[in-house]
Amino acid sequence: MTPRSFRPNYSARLFLAAALTIGIASPVSAQQATGTTLARVLVLGTGGTIAGQASARAGNAYDSGKVSAANLIAAIPGIDKLSQISAEQISSIGSQDMNDNVWFDLVKRIRAAVDNKEVDGVVITHGTDTMEETAFFLQNVLDTDVPIVLVGSMRPSTAIGADGPANLYEAMRVASAPESRGRGVLVVLNDTIHAARWVQKTNTTSVETFRSPDAGPVGYVDTGSLRFLQPAAPARGAKLKLPDAPPLPRVDIIYSHANMDAAEVEDAVKRGAKGIVLAGVGDGNSSKGAIDALAAAAKQGVVVVRSSRVGSGFVNRNVEVEDDKLGFAVSLDLNPQKARVLLELLIANGITEPSAVQQAFAR
């Protein structure tokens, strides 16, 4: 566990009271009596638990996306001293409902802000369930050195010990720091900074849910400073283009299990999947019936990528499965949900030949 001494000791009650009483807040000004020019950070709200409120349902129930990004910011003492902050709402949904339309809107707004030199950093408030997918999507399409930081929380704003205020404060620190430039899209929660390619949600409820099993974090928000573990390096590989409008091509994830037959694969093909990602057992394997169905799908032009349901490790080519013979690609380090995102983008860019797909997964 990393040191928690930096995290401001905000009470959930204070946070909630401020968030609910401020109303529609105007952008928060940082032109306080410092005499210095602070970084300009644009906060884009999408919803999620960080913006959640207690529900009338029994127990610990809550509704996601009820508090605006502007109100979240206004409720955190001292955050306006970190940067010049403006806030806009892109959506107000739980991240289980994240979709292509919101992704395209995020890209459009971020590109405009960067191209017009409006910002020195961007923070996106987001639910944790699909945060890693949104981060990885943005990593593959945004070509900028400006820090793009996703942040969320595991507890809603009404919970005792809400983690959202401290997480958002720390995300703002990362987004406004010069040393964050050129590091690609980052995810910041629980004092820890992760890279978009490696980060995963690994626990249903723990505030330490975000980890990078195969690489480790890229840095920490430590007492009084940011601590990156390695120098910034230019992102490798060309960024992928987006279509003029959503949706992206359909790619289905097929989850492998004991006693599996071909039905799920065949159904995905019938429903018009342009690509299939196998969340395979072990090293991306599956039953003979499922592998045979995937091979048949590949012959029909469906792009097939083998990934693993295990949660860490690499999927290797031509070990138990004859990928060269069957026309499959493998996901390497990418879990099924990230493999799906990349495959959607590749198909949208006309990259469907197995060797070309494999090269893209390796970049």
C-alpha positions, 0 to 999 in steps of 0.5 A: 500500500502506498503512503496516504499522508498526502490525501486531504482529510475531507469528510463525505458529509462536507463533500456532499453538502457542497456538491448538492448546494452549489447548483450549476457552478461556473468554471472555477477560477484559480486567479487567486493571490499567487501572482503565478500563472497556473496550468489550465485544466479542462475537466470533462464529466461523464458520470460514474460513482464519483458523481453518485448519490445515495438512492432511495433503495435500501442498503448501500444503493446509489445512483451514478452520475447525479453530481456534475463535474463543476459541482464535484470540483467546487466541493474540494477545498484548495483544488483551485490553487492547483490550476485554472479549472474549467468544467464541462459535462459530456454525459451523466451515466454509469460507466456500464453504459459507456458507448461509442457516442460518448467516446466520439464526443470526448475525442472531439472536445479534447482535440478542439481544446488541444488544437485551439491551445485552450488547455495544458491538461485534461481530466475526465471523471469516469465510472470505474467499470469501463474506465480502462476501456475508455482510457485505452480507446483514447490512447489509440486515437489521440495524438498529443503530449497534453496530459489526459487523466481519467479519474473515478472513485469506488465510493459515491459522494454520499458514502462515509469515507468517499474517495472521490474528492482525494482522487480528483484532487490528485488527478488535477495535480497530475494533469497540471504537472509539466512532468506528466506531458508526453506520457499518454493517457493516464489513470489516477486513483488511490495515490497511484498513476497507471498507463492506459495500456496496462491498467485493469480494475481487479476488485469489485469494491476495494479502493485499491482495485486499479492495478497494472498486473504485467507492468506495475504503475508508472508513478505515485502521487506522493507527499508533496510531489509526483513520483514517476518511475521512468522518464516520459517517452514518445508514444510508439506507433501511429494513432488510429483514425476514427470514422466520421461518426459512430458506431465502430464496427461490431466486435463481440467477446466470447467467454470460454468455459468448460463444456463449451460448444460452437453456439456462442461463436456461431451466434456472434457471426449470425448477428453481424460481428465483424470481429471476435475476441476470445476470452479464452482459458489459460493461454487463450485456448478453448474447446475444440468445438469453439476453436473450430467455429472460430476458424470457420468464422475467420475463413468467412472474413471475421477477424479473430483475436485470442485473449485470456480470461485469466487477468494477467500474463501474455497470450502467445502465438502457436503454442497450443493453438495453430494461429498461423494455420487458423488465421488468428491473431493473439492479444499479447498483454491486452485483456479481452475488453481492451483487445475488443477496443483495439480490434474495433479501431483496426477494422474501422481503419481497414486493417483486417489481415491477420498478420497486420492485426498482429503487428498492431497488437504488438505496437 
